[in-house]
Amino acid sequence: MTHADVPGHQAHVLLVDDDERIRSLLQKFLMRNGYLTTAARDSDHARRLLAGLDFDIAILDVMMPGDNGFILCAEIRETRDMPVLLLTAKGETSDRITGLEAGADDYLPKPFEPKELLLRLKAILRRAPQAAHAVPKMLHLGPIRYDLERGELWQDGALVRLTATETILMRIFAETPHEAVSRGTLVERLGRDEGGTNERAVDVQITRLRRKLERDPKQPRYLQTVRGEGYMLAPD
């Protein structure tokens, strides 16, 4: 039995692709199909995410600047039992062999049909030798713990009450920790769920959320402002 087979468990996918458009489309597609999906733009970004989060499977683009998917796959295989699916624009047999030698569980050449990706994921997760119990997936923010699966914030064993808007904000930021989310994106996401909002309203909600996350809300450590880009959640 895999994590994904556990009742109520949502398989957590690490998606690594340097193409922002493809990364965004795949992340939205996977989330629409029931996968909790955290995206990384390159191998270094993926390493930071792996240091703080548990994943059930990794989908790695092979052709990335810096360390490519083969290198990252081999690193993951050295320390984790997590399965890996490689994506590449190349279909040569030599690349497939290199990927399998690096420890990949499967290999999908681009372009591919999204439905085929889903079928590959399900097949890999069914046969993956994962632990049978669901491991809570937490983001650590100093004394604060955020449960990604339940959307709950905890401090010193006590549940921190979040408003509906704060719950949505935490879910948005937790999808891409250490990556800035623009105010425009937040306006769009909140507006879709909350029936209309604007950038000023987003700023007000961020200020309120910081009071629950930060020791000093005026000098935020975990919910940071990224100049010219938006806001970013920076867990430990």
Secondary structure, DSSP 8 states (H G I E B T S, - for coil): --GGGSTT---EEEEE-S-HHHHHHHHHHHHHTT-EEEEESSHHHHHHHHHH---SEEEEESS-SSS-HHHHHHHHHHH----EEEEES---HHHHHHHHHTT-SEEEESS--HHHHHHHHHHHHHH----SS----EEEETTEEEETTTTEEEETTEEE---HHHHHHHHHHHHSTTS-B-HHHHHHHHHHHHT---HHHHHHHHHHHHHHH-SSTTS-SSEEEETTTEEEE---
